[in-house]
Amino acid sequence: GRGCAQANVFLLAGTETTANTLAFSIYYLCEHPGALARLLAELDAHGHDTPVASDDPLPYTDAVISEVMRVMPTAAAVSRDMDAAGATVRFM
């Protein structure tokens, strides 16, 4: 029904924005080798076999992702208009 359709939209929208953020991150890191080296150093210091927990911050990694999302927002503004027939999604 309608709930399944909305769940599919949220699932697809979430994976697309995550994939785009990851792709833009890789692109910008390749364009800025110093930032890439610093990011890799932070990840290496964390350890390859150590799971990342919410209480174990990676500040530079977080900063890189936040900056990529600021420069290239994958969902800058989405407006949803509802009418009697259903929903229309507009991108602004």
Jmol script that loads the backbone (N, CA, C; Angstrom):
load data "model"
ATOM      1  N   GLY A   1       0.793  -1.172   0.000  1.00  0.00           N
ATOM      2  CA  GLY A   1       0.000   0.000   0.000  1.00  0.00           C
ATOM      3  C   GLY A   1       0.851   1.258   0.000  1.00  0.00           C
ATOM      4  N   ARG A   2       0.235   2.303   0.482  1.00  0.00           N
ATOM      5  CA  ARG A   2       0.879   3.612   0.483  1.00  0.00           C
ATOM      6  C   ARG A   2       2.116   3.636   1.379  1.00  0.00           C
ATOM      7  N   GLY A   3       2.056   2.947   2.538  1.00  0.00           N
ATOM      8  CA  GLY A   3       3.194   2.900   3.441  1.00  0.00           C
ATOM      9  C   GLY A   3       4.401   2.247   2.802  1.00  0.00           C
ATOM     10  N   CYS A   4       4.183   1.174   2.037  1.00  0.00           N
ATOM     11  CA  CYS A   4       5.293   0.499   1.340  1.00  0.00           C
ATOM     12  C   CYS A   4       5.893   1.415   0.279  1.00  0.00           C
ATOM     13  N   ALA A   5       5.048   2.138  -0.418  1.00  0.00           N
ATOM     14  CA  ALA A   5       5.549   3.056  -1.443  1.00  0.00           C
ATOM     15  C   ALA A   5       6.417   4.140  -0.812  1.00  0.00           C
ATOM     16  N   GLN A   6       5.972   4.673   0.329  1.00  0.00           N
ATOM     17  CA  GLN A   6       6.756   5.698   1.009  1.00  0.00           C
ATOM     18  C   GLN A   6       8.053   5.111   1.556  1.00  0.00           C
ATOM     19  N   ALA A   7       8.011   3.882   2.056  1.00  0.00           N
ATOM     20  CA  ALA A   7       9.222   3.235   2.557  1.00  0.00           C
ATOM     21  C   ALA A   7      10.238   3.072   1.430  1.00  0.00           C
ATOM     22  N   ASN A   8       9.772   2.710   0.257  1.00  0.00           N
ATOM     23  CA  ASN A   8      10.674   2.576  -0.897  1.00  0.00           C
ATOM     24  C   ASN A   8      11.306   3.909  -1.257  1.00  0.00           C
ATOM     25  N   VAL A   9      10.537   4.981  -1.203  1.00  0.00           N
ATOM     26  CA  VAL A   9      11.078   6.308  -1.501  1.00  0.00           C
ATOM     27  C   VAL A   9      12.167   6.659  -0.495  1.00  0.00           C
ATOM     28  N   PHE A  10      11.892   6.451   0.791  1.00  0.00           N
ATOM     29  CA  PHE A  10      12.890   6.771   1.820  1.00  0.00           C
ATOM     30  C   PHE A  10      14.135   5.911   1.665  1.00  0.00           C
ATOM     31  N   LEU A  11      13.961   4.624   1.350  1.00  0.00           N
ATOM     32  CA  LEU A  11      15.095   3.724   1.180  1.00  0.00           C
ATOM     33  C   LEU A  11      15.949   4.154  -0.003  1.00  0.00           C
ATOM     34  N   LEU A  12      15.314   4.397  -1.143  1.00  0.00           N
ATOM     35  CA  LEU A  12      16.068   4.793  -2.338  1.00  0.00           C
ATOM     36  C   LEU A  12      16.690   6.173  -2.176  1.00  0.00           C
ATOM     37  N   ALA A  13      15.960   7.098  -1.592  1.00  0.00           N
ATOM     38  CA  ALA A  13      16.508   8.445  -1.400  1.00  0.00           C
ATOM     39  C   ALA A  13      17.689   8.404  -0.452  1.00  0.00           C
ATOM     40  N   GLY A  14      17.606   7.610   0.589  1.00  0.00           N
ATOM     41  CA  GLY A  14      18.702   7.504   1.543  1.00  0.00           C
ATOM     42  C   GLY A  14      19.950   6.898   0.937  1.00  0.00           C
ATOM     43  N   THR A  15      19.790   5.842   0.145  1.00  0.00           N
ATOM     44  CA  THR A  15      20.970   5.213  -0.449  1.00  0.00           C
ATOM     45  C   THR A  15      21.568   6.093  -1.532  1.00  0.00           C
ATOM     46  N   GLU A  16      20.738   6.806  -2.268  1.00  0.00           N
ATOM     47  CA  GLU A  16      21.272   7.671  -3.324  1.00  0.00           C
ATOM     48  C   GLU A  16      22.068   8.823  -2.731  1.00  0.00           C
ATOM     49  N   THR A  17      21.560   9.436  -1.683  1.00  0.00           N
ATOM     50  CA  THR A  17      22.285  10.554  -1.081  1.00  0.00           C
ATOM     51  C   THR A  17      23.571  10.081  -0.419  1.00  0.00           C
ATOM     52  N   THR A  18      23.547   8.902   0.192  1.00  0.00           N
ATOM     53  CA  THR A  18      24.757   8.345   0.796  1.00  0.00           C
ATOM     54  C   THR A  18      25.792   8.046  -0.277  1.00  0.00           C
ATOM     55  N   ALA A  19      25.354   7.436  -1.364  1.00  0.00           N
ATOM     56  CA  ALA A  19      26.272   7.110  -2.459  1.00  0.00           C
ATOM     57  C   ALA A  19      26.869   8.370  -3.071  1.00  0.00           C
ATOM     58  N   ASN A  20      26.051   9.394  -3.259  1.00  0.00           N
ATOM     59  CA  ASN A  20      26.554  10.649  -3.835  1.00  0.00           C
ATOM     60  C   ASN A  20      27.532  11.335  -2.887  1.00  0.00           C
ATOM     61  N   THR A  21      27.238  11.330  -1.606  1.00  0.00           N
ATOM     62  CA  THR A  21      28.155  11.930  -0.632  1.00  0.00           C
ATOM     63  C   THR A  21      29.488  11.195  -0.648  1.00  0.00           C
ATOM     64  N   LEU A  22      29.448   9.876  -0.708  1.00  0.00           N
ATOM     65  CA  LEU A  22      30.670   9.083  -0.772  1.00  0.00           C
ATOM     66  C   LEU A  22      31.440   9.377  -2.060  1.00  0.00           C
ATOM     67  N   ALA A  23      30.734   9.447  -3.177  1.00  0.00           N
ATOM     68  CA  ALA A  23      31.390   9.722  -4.464  1.00  0.00           C
ATOM     69  C   ALA A  23      32.036  11.108  -4.462  1.00  0.00           C
ATOM     70  N   PHE A  24      31.316  12.117  -3.978  1.00  0.00           N
ATOM     71  CA  PHE A  24      31.891  13.466  -3.916  1.00  0.00           C
ATOM     72  C   PHE A  24      33.075  13.511  -2.954  1.00  0.00           C
ATOM     73  N   SER A  25      32.994  12.769  -1.847  1.00  0.00           N
ATOM     74  CA  SER A  25      34.107  12.720  -0.895  1.00  0.00           C
ATOM     75  C   SER A  25      35.354  12.159  -1.559  1.00  0.00           C
ATOM     76  N   ILE A  26      35.196  11.067  -2.274  1.00  0.00           N
ATOM     77  CA  ILE A  26      36.338  10.457  -2.972  1.00  0.00           C
ATOM     78  C   ILE A  26      36.907  11.427  -4.001  1.00  0.00           C
ATOM     79  N   TYR A  27      36.028  12.078  -4.748  1.00  0.00           N
ATOM     80  CA  TYR A  27      36.475  13.037  -5.765  1.00  0.00           C
ATOM     81  C   TYR A  27      37.310  14.156  -5.132  1.00  0.00           C
ATOM     82  N   TYR A  28      36.758  14.786  -4.073  1.00  0.00           N
ATOM     83  CA  TYR A  28      37.468  15.906  -3.459  1.00  0.00           C
ATOM     84  C   TYR A  28      38.757  15.458  -2.768  1.00  0.00           C
ATOM     85  N   LEU A  29      38.759  14.271  -2.179  1.00  0.00           N
ATOM     86  CA  LEU A  29      39.990  13.768  -1.564  1.00  0.00           C
ATOM     87  C   LEU A  29      41.060  13.517  -2.615  1.00  0.00           C
ATOM     88  N   CYS A  30      40.668  13.056  -3.790  1.00  0.00           N
ATOM     89  CA  CYS A  30      41.642  12.859  -4.879  1.00  0.00           C
ATOM     90  C   CYS A  30      42.168  14.203  -5.387  1.00  0.00           C
ATOM     91  N   GLU A  31      41.344  15.236  -5.316  1.00  0.00           N
ATOM     92  CA  GLU A  31      41.763  16.571  -5.734  1.00  0.00           C
ATOM     93  C   GLU A  31      42.652  17.250  -4.692  1.00  0.00           C
ATOM     94  N   HIS A  32      42.608  16.766  -3.447  1.00  0.00           N
ATOM     95  CA  HIS A  32      43.367  17.363  -2.344  1.00  0.00           C
ATOM     96  C   HIS A  32      44.152  16.272  -1.620  1.00  0.00           C
ATOM     97  N   PRO A  33      45.316  15.891  -2.175  1.00  0.00           N
ATOM     98  CA  PRO A  33      46.071  14.765  -1.610  1.00  0.00           C
ATOM     99  C   PRO A  33      46.505  14.979  -0.159  1.00  0.00           C
ATOM    100  N   GLY A  34      46.709  16.204   0.272  1.00  0.00           N
ATOM    101  CA  GLY A  34      47.057  16.455   1.667  1.00  0.00           C
ATOM    102  C   GLY A  34      45.920  16.070   2.600  1.00  0.00           C
ATOM    103  N   ALA A  35      44.704  16.403   2.203  1.00  0.00           N
ATOM    104  CA  ALA A  35      43.534  16.029   3.007  1.00  0.00           C
ATOM    105  C   ALA A  35      43.361  14.513   3.021  1.00  0.00           C
ATOM    106  N   LEU A  36      43.604  13.883   1.889  1.00  0.00           N
ATOM    107  CA  LEU A  36      43.511  12.419   1.817  1.00  0.00           C
ATOM    108  C   LEU A  36      44.526  11.778   2.754  1.00  0.00           C
ATOM    109  N   ALA A  37      45.761  12.286   2.742  1.00  0.00           N
ATOM    110  CA  ALA A  37      46.802  11.727   3.613  1.00  0.00           C
ATOM    111  C   ALA A  37      46.424  11.892   5.086  1.00  0.00           C
ATOM    112  N   ARG A  38      45.876  13.050   5.434  1.00  0.00           N
ATOM    113  CA  ARG A  38      45.487  13.283   6.834  1.00  0.00           C
ATOM    114  C   ARG A  38      44.328  12.371   7.240  1.00  0.00           C
ATOM    115  N   LEU A  39      43.372  12.176   6.337  1.00  0.00           N
ATOM    116  CA  LEU A  39      42.243  11.286   6.607  1.00  0.00           C
ATOM    117  C   LEU A  39      42.727   9.848   6.797  1.00  0.00           C
ATOM    118  N   LEU A  40      43.595   9.396   5.899  1.00  0.00           N
ATOM    119  CA  LEU A  40      44.114   8.032   6.008  1.00  0.00           C
ATOM    120  C   LEU A  40      44.935   7.844   7.281  1.00  0.00           C
ATOM    121  N   ALA A  41      45.679   8.868   7.675  1.00  0.00           N
ATOM    122  CA  ALA A  41      46.452   8.784   8.916  1.00  0.00           C
ATOM    123  C   ALA A  41      45.517   8.633  10.118  1.00  0.00           C
ATOM    124  N   GLU A  42      44.413   9.384  10.125  1.00  0.00           N
ATOM    125  CA  GLU A  42      43.461   9.265  11.226  1.00  0.00           C
ATOM    126  C   GLU A  42      42.852   7.865  11.256  1.00  0.00           C
ATOM    127  N   LEU A  43      42.480   7.349  10.098  1.00  0.00           N
ATOM    128  CA  LEU A  43      41.893   6.008  10.039  1.00  0.00           C
ATOM    129  C   LEU A  43      42.905   4.939  10.430  1.00  0.00           C
ATOM    130  N   ASP A  44      44.153   5.085   9.981  1.00  0.00           N
ATOM    131  CA  ASP A  44      45.204   4.132  10.357  1.00  0.00           C
ATOM    132  C   ASP A  44      45.446   4.150  11.860  1.00  0.00           C
ATOM    133  N   ALA A  45      45.417   5.332  12.460  1.00  0.00           N
ATOM    134  CA  ALA A  45      45.628   5.443  13.898  1.00  0.00           C
ATOM    135  C   ALA A  45      44.490   4.789  14.679  1.00  0.00           C
ATOM    136  N   HIS A  46      43.309   4.796  14.089  1.00  0.00           N
ATOM    137  CA  HIS A  46      42.149   4.186  14.739  1.00  0.00           C
ATOM    138  C   HIS A  46      42.270   2.671  14.741  1.00  0.00           C
ATOM    139  N   GLY A  47      42.879   2.098  13.718  1.00  0.00           N
ATOM    140  CA  GLY A  47      43.032   0.648  13.630  1.00  0.00           C
ATOM    141  C   GLY A  47      42.058   0.045  12.642  1.00  0.00           C
ATOM    142  N   HIS A  48      42.540  -0.912  11.893  1.00  0.00           N
ATOM    143  CA  HIS A  48      41.724  -1.530  10.838  1.00  0.00           C
ATOM    144  C   HIS A  48      40.692  -2.507  11.383  1.00  0.00           C
ATOM    145  N   ASP A  49      40.965  -3.121  12.505  1.00  0.00           N
ATOM    146  CA  ASP A  49      40.063  -4.138  13.049  1.00  0.00           C
ATOM    147  C   ASP A  49      39.180  -3.618  14.168  1.00  0.00           C
ATOM    148  N   THR A  50      39.236  -2.325  14.418  1.00  0.00           N
ATOM    149  CA  THR A  50      38.458  -1.735  15.499  1.00  0.00           C
ATOM    150  C   THR A  50      37.172  -1.149  14.937  1.00  0.00           C
ATOM    151  N   PRO A  51      36.019  -1.607  15.411  1.00  0.00           N
ATOM    152  CA  PRO A  51      34.772  -1.002  14.920  1.00  0.00           C
ATOM    153  C   PRO A  51      34.642   0.440  15.406  1.00  0.00           C
ATOM    154  N   VAL A  52      34.022   1.259  14.591  1.00  0.00           N
ATOM    155  CA  VAL A  52      33.808   2.655  14.957  1.00  0.00           C
ATOM    156  C   VAL A  52      32.515   2.739  15.755  1.00  0.00           C
ATOM    157  N   ALA A  53      32.590   3.319  16.921  1.00  0.00           N
ATOM    158  CA  ALA A  53      31.407   3.519  17.763  1.00  0.00           C
ATOM    159  C   ALA A  53      31.116   5.004  17.857  1.00  0.00           C
ATOM    160  N   SER A  54      29.886   5.334  18.225  1.00  0.00           N
ATOM    161  CA  SER A  54      29.506   6.748  18.301  1.00  0.00           C
ATOM    162  C   SER A  54      30.294   7.495  19.369  1.00  0.00           C
ATOM    163  N   ASP A  55      30.817   6.781  20.365  1.00  0.00           N
ATOM    164  CA  ASP A  55      31.599   7.450  21.401  1.00  0.00           C
ATOM    165  C   ASP A  55      33.094   7.441  21.100  1.00  0.00           C
ATOM    166  N   ASP A  56      33.458   7.032  19.895  1.00  0.00           N
ATOM    167  CA  ASP A  56      34.857   6.978  19.467  1.00  0.00           C
ATOM    168  C   ASP A  56      34.992   7.847  18.220  1.00  0.00           C
ATOM    169  N   PRO A  57      35.079   9.170  18.401  1.00  0.00           N
ATOM    170  CA  PRO A  57      34.998  10.082  17.257  1.00  0.00           C
ATOM    171  C   PRO A  57      36.229  10.026  16.348  1.00  0.00           C
ATOM    172  N   LEU A  58      35.976  10.309  15.115  1.00  0.00           N
ATOM    173  CA  LEU A  58      37.017  10.505  14.106  1.00  0.00           C
ATOM    174  C   LEU A  58      36.840  11.942  13.612  1.00  0.00           C
ATOM    175  N   PRO A  59      37.435  12.914  14.294  1.00  0.00           N
ATOM    176  CA  PRO A  59      37.123  14.326  14.010  1.00  0.00           C
ATOM    177  C   PRO A  59      37.466  14.779  12.594  1.00  0.00           C
ATOM    178  N   TYR A  60      38.585  14.336  12.047  1.00  0.00           N
ATOM    179  CA  TYR A  60      38.924  14.791  10.698  1.00  0.00           C
ATOM    180  C   TYR A  60      38.014  14.144   9.663  1.00  0.00           C
ATOM    181  N   THR A  61      37.715  12.879   9.862  1.00  0.00           N
ATOM    182  CA  THR A  61      36.785  12.187   8.959  1.00  0.00           C
ATOM    183  C   THR A  61      35.432  12.883   8.981  1.00  0.00           C
ATOM    184  N   ASP A  62      34.962  13.229  10.166  1.00  0.00           N
ATOM    185  CA  ASP A  62      33.693  13.935  10.307  1.00  0.00           C
ATOM    186  C   ASP A  62      33.754  15.296   9.618  1.00  0.00           C
ATOM    187  N   ALA A  63      34.864  15.984   9.766  1.00  0.00           N
ATOM    188  CA  ALA A  63      35.022  17.304   9.139  1.00  0.00           C
ATOM    189  C   ALA A  63      35.020  17.198   7.617  1.00  0.00           C
ATOM    190  N   VAL A  64      35.681  16.174   7.079  1.00  0.00           N
ATOM    191  CA  VAL A  64      35.716  15.983   5.622  1.00  0.00           C
ATOM    192  C   VAL A  64      34.304  15.747   5.094  1.00  0.00           C
ATOM    193  N   ILE A  65      33.573  14.854   5.736  1.00  0.00           N
ATOM    194  CA  ILE A  65      32.215  14.554   5.272  1.00  0.00           C
ATOM    195  C   ILE A  65      31.319  15.782   5.410  1.00  0.00           C
ATOM    196  N   SER A  66      31.437  16.493   6.508  1.00  0.00           N
ATOM    197  CA  SER A  66      30.630  17.704   6.692  1.00  0.00           C
ATOM    198  C   SER A  66      30.946  18.760   5.633  1.00  0.00           C
ATOM    199  N   GLU A  67      32.218  18.912   5.293  1.00  0.00           N
ATOM    200  CA  GLU A  67      32.603  19.898   4.277  1.00  0.00           C
ATOM    201  C   GLU A  67      32.102  19.494   2.893  1.00  0.00           C
ATOM    202  N   VAL A  68      32.194  18.224   2.577  1.00  0.00           N
ATOM    203  CA  VAL A  68      31.676  17.755   1.285  1.00  0.00           C
ATOM    204  C   VAL A  68      30.171  17.997   1.210  1.00  0.00           C
ATOM    205  N   MET A  69      29.469  17.727   2.292  1.00  0.00           N
ATOM    206  CA  MET A  69      28.022  17.944   2.287  1.00  0.00           C
ATOM    207  C   MET A  69      27.678  19.435   2.232  1.00  0.00           C
ATOM    208  N   ARG A  70      28.573  20.287   2.729  1.00  0.00           N
ATOM    209  CA  ARG A  70      28.346  21.735   2.634  1.00  0.00           C
ATOM    210  C   ARG A  70      28.572  22.224   1.213  1.00  0.00           C
ATOM    211  N   VAL A  71      29.654  21.747   0.586  1.00  0.00           N
ATOM    212  CA  VAL A  71      30.020  22.205  -0.756  1.00  0.00           C
ATOM    213  C   VAL A  71      29.108  21.602  -1.832  1.00  0.00           C
ATOM    214  N   MET A  72      28.804  20.326  -1.687  1.00  0.00           N
ATOM    215  CA  MET A  72      27.991  19.612  -2.683  1.00  0.00           C
ATOM    216  C   MET A  72      26.829  18.909  -1.991  1.00  0.00           C
ATOM    217  N   PRO A  73      25.836  19.638  -1.528  1.00  0.00           N
ATOM    218  CA  PRO A  73      24.714  18.983  -0.850  1.00  0.00           C
ATOM    219  C   PRO A  73      23.964  18.075  -1.823  1.00  0.00           C
ATOM    220  N   THR A  74      23.718  16.854  -1.397  1.00  0.00           N
ATOM    221  CA  THR A  74      23.041  15.908  -2.290  1.00  0.00           C
ATOM    222  C   THR A  74      21.534  16.089  -2.281  1.00  0.00           C
ATOM    223  N   ALA A  75      21.005  16.725  -1.263  1.00  0.00           N
ATOM    224  CA  ALA A  75      19.567  17.015  -1.201  1.00  0.00           C
ATOM    225  C   ALA A  75      19.405  18.397  -0.572  1.00  0.00           C
ATOM    226  N   ALA A  76      19.746  19.412  -1.346  1.00  0.00           N
ATOM    227  CA  ALA A  76      19.763  20.778  -0.813  1.00  0.00           C
ATOM    228  C   ALA A  76      18.390  21.219  -0.341  1.00  0.00           C
ATOM    229  N   ALA A  77      17.408  21.032  -1.167  1.00  0.00           N
ATOM    230  CA  ALA A  77      16.054  21.427  -0.782  1.00  0.00           C
ATOM    231  C   ALA A  77      15.062  20.573  -1.547  1.00  0.00           C
ATOM    232  N   VAL A  78      14.231  19.910  -0.820  1.00  0.00           N
ATOM    233  CA  VAL A  78      13.179  19.105  -1.426  1.00  0.00           C
ATOM    234  C   VAL A  78      11.873  19.560  -0.812  1.00  0.00           C
ATOM    235  N   SER A  79      10.937  19.882  -1.666  1.00  0.00           N
ATOM    236  CA  SER A  79       9.624  20.305  -1.203  1.00  0.00           C
ATOM    237  C   SER A  79       8.608  19.270  -1.649  1.00  0.00           C
ATOM    238  N   ARG A  80       7.685  18.946  -0.786  1.00  0.00           N
ATOM    239  CA  ARG A  80       6.684  17.941  -1.121  1.00  0.00           C
ATOM    240  C   ARG A  80       5.317  18.579  -1.027  1.00  0.00           C
ATOM    241  N   ASP A  81       4.591  18.602  -2.138  1.00  0.00           N
ATOM    242  CA  ASP A  81       3.241  19.142  -2.178  1.00  0.00           C
ATOM    243  C   ASP A  81       2.257  17.979  -2.208  1.00  0.00           C
ATOM    244  N   MET A  82       1.255  18.053  -1.368  1.00  0.00           N
ATOM    245  CA  MET A  82       0.231  17.010  -1.321  1.00  0.00           C
ATOM    246  C   MET A  82      -1.050  17.553  -1.941  1.00  0.00           C
ATOM    247  N   ASP A  83      -1.682  16.705  -2.728  1.00  0.00           N
ATOM    248  CA  ASP A  83      -3.005  17.039  -3.223  1.00  0.00           C
ATOM    249  C   ASP A  83      -3.892  15.810  -3.080  1.00  0.00           C
ATOM    250  N   ALA A  84      -5.144  15.892  -3.496  1.00  0.00           N
ATOM    251  CA  ALA A  84      -6.085  14.798  -3.302  1.00  0.00           C
ATOM    252  C   ALA A  84      -5.667  13.547  -4.064  1.00  0.00           C
ATOM    253  N   ALA A  85      -4.974  13.706  -5.178  1.00  0.00           N
ATOM    254  CA  ALA A  85      -4.596  12.557  -6.000  1.00  0.00           C
ATOM    255  C   ALA A  85      -3.316  11.885  -5.525  1.00  0.00           C
ATOM    256  N   GLY A  86      -2.540  12.531  -4.690  1.00  0.00           N
ATOM    257  CA  GLY A  86      -1.274  11.947  -4.257  1.00  0.00           C
ATOM    258  C   GLY A  86      -0.264  13.031  -3.977  1.00  0.00           C
ATOM    259  N   ALA A  87       0.985  12.679  -4.116  1.00  0.00           N
ATOM    260  CA  ALA A  87       2.063  13.622  -3.796  1.00  0.00           C
ATOM    261  C   ALA A  87       2.843  13.976  -5.039  1.00  0.00           C
ATOM    262  N   THR A  88       3.263  15.200  -5.092  1.00  0.00           N
ATOM    263  CA  THR A  88       4.170  15.666  -6.142  1.00  0.00           C
ATOM    264  C   THR A  88       5.424  16.188  -5.446  1.00  0.00           C
ATOM    265  N   VAL A  89       6.580  15.740  -5.889  1.00  0.00           N
ATOM    266  CA  VAL A  89       7.824  16.170  -5.273  1.00  0.00           C
ATOM    267  C   VAL A  89       8.488  17.166  -6.209  1.00  0.00           C
ATOM    268  N   ARG A  90       8.843  18.336  -5.680  1.00  0.00           N
ATOM    269  CA  ARG A  90       9.547  19.365  -6.444  1.00  0.00           C
ATOM    270  C   ARG A  90      10.921  19.548  -5.850  1.00  0.00           C
ATOM    271  N   PHE A  91      11.911  19.698  -6.695  1.00  0.00           N
ATOM    272  CA  PHE A  91      13.266  20.006  -6.242  1.00  0.00           C
ATOM    273  C   PHE A  91      13.513  21.479  -6.489  1.00  0.00           C
ATOM    274  N   MET A  92      14.017  22.177  -5.458  1.00  0.00           N
ATOM    275  CA  MET A  92      14.287  23.602  -5.586  1.00  0.00           C
ATOM    276  C   MET A  92      15.761  23.852  -5.686  1.00  0.00           C
TER     277      MET A  92
END
end "model"
wireframe off; spacefill off
backbone 0.3
color backbone group
